[in-house]
Amino acid sequence: GVGMGMTAPVSITVFPAEDGSLQQKVKVSLRIPSQFQANPPCPSDASINIEERQGMTIYSTQFGGYAKEVDYVNYAAKLKSALGSEAAYRKDFYFCNGYDPPMKPYGRRNEIWFVKE
């Protein structure tokens, strides 16, 4: 019952299959605005959970445009290639992040995050 507005980024946790495609399992995360951090409102929907994301070090790449699944998969593959075999990061999931409202036609920002181990 509390309006909090939209925050950025909208972060989607994806779980890649062996071939690099994305499994049908995803988790969408929204940042709770600062004024609600200490005491967030309780969700009225049982499928919504409040989680605290611990600090992390990430490897990241950024790209523009209206991102589709194929874009996230392609940029994740490019990031993986750029990191090579020396970088240690989680292979079982990564984050796809969007920073812009759907109505913004130009200058859009999207990122892929791999979490450093």
Long-range contacts (C-beta under 8 A, 24 or more apart in sequence): 1-41, 1-44, 2-36, 2-41, 4-32, 4-33, 4-36, 4-41, 5-33, 6-30, 6-101, 7-31, 7-32, 7-33, 8-98, 8-99, 8-100, 9-97, 9-98, 9-99, 9-111, 10-97, 10-98, 10-99, 11-95, 11-96, 11-97, 12-95, 12-96, 12-97, 12-98, 13-93, 13-94, 13-95, 14-72, 14-93, 14-94, 14-95, 14-96, 15-92, 15-93, 16-73, 16-76, 16-91, 16-92, 16-93, 16-94, 20-73, 20-76, 20-77, 21-73, 22-69, 22-72, 22-73, 29-53, 56-115, 56-116, 57-115, 57-116, 58-95, 58-113, 58-114, 58-115, 58-116, 59-83, 59-87, 59-89, 59-113, 59-114, 59-116, 60-111, 60-112, 60-113, 60-114, 61-111, 61-112, 62-109, 62-110, 62-111, 63-110, 63-111, 64-107, 64-108, 64-109, 64-110, 65-108, 65-110, 66-108, 67-96, 67-98, 67-108, 67-110, 71-110, 72-96, 72-110, 72-112, 75-110, 75-112, 76-112, 76-114, 79-112, 79-114, 80-114, 83-114, 87-114, 87-116, 88-116, 88-117, 89-114, 89-115, 89-116, 89-117, 90-114, 90-115, 90-117
